[in-house]
Amino acid sequence: MVRTAAPAENTEGSGKALFAFSGIANNGDFIRTVGSLGFRVSGQAAFPDHHPYTPADLSDLSAAASASGAGAVATTEKDYARMDRRFPWPLDLLIIGVEMDFGADEPAFHRFLKSRMEGWYRNPEAPASLR
């Protein structure tokens, strides 16, 4: 079974064991997010950013999750998009949404984007901070 969960919505972790894996820029942040949702990370795997999951990868992850004693497997939406959705996970697969947060640097990031897009991108529906 595949489930999606947003960090703000999921409070049912209560120490349940999860095997977490991701192939994003900062895999450690994802592992911390899983822990912050109340889950206990019983095992984990990290791949390079944009990793294209092969059937062998999914089989290895499934075996590692089962061996770790996990009751479910968790990954990011971004990773789920790069894997074969027909793979028969023996455990529940939780898909966790991850959002980027630039914190106090967000206005500077928007200025950077705007400077790169000026002159070739004019969209009246774009957020005001990007116009």
C-alpha angles and dihedrals in degrees: 000000000000119000130181122214134182114211093236092051103044114080098145099093095104093169096307112159117251133178107220128198136171144163102207135123093269111025091174091065090055092051089050090049091054089051092047089057089064098260126130111229104225093177141352144195129199127201132183117274113282093015112180104224114224126202087254090054091052092048091049092048091048092051092046091049092051092046091051092060092244120159092208144006124240131198139154128272088243092056093044089057089060099052137076105266091203092069109124103233110197089209131046112278115219117199111205122200114228123197128197115239120192092181112195090355093065095097090051090049091051090049089051092051092046092051091052094047100042115116097021105046121059115159119160089202094057116109112276090243089064098045 
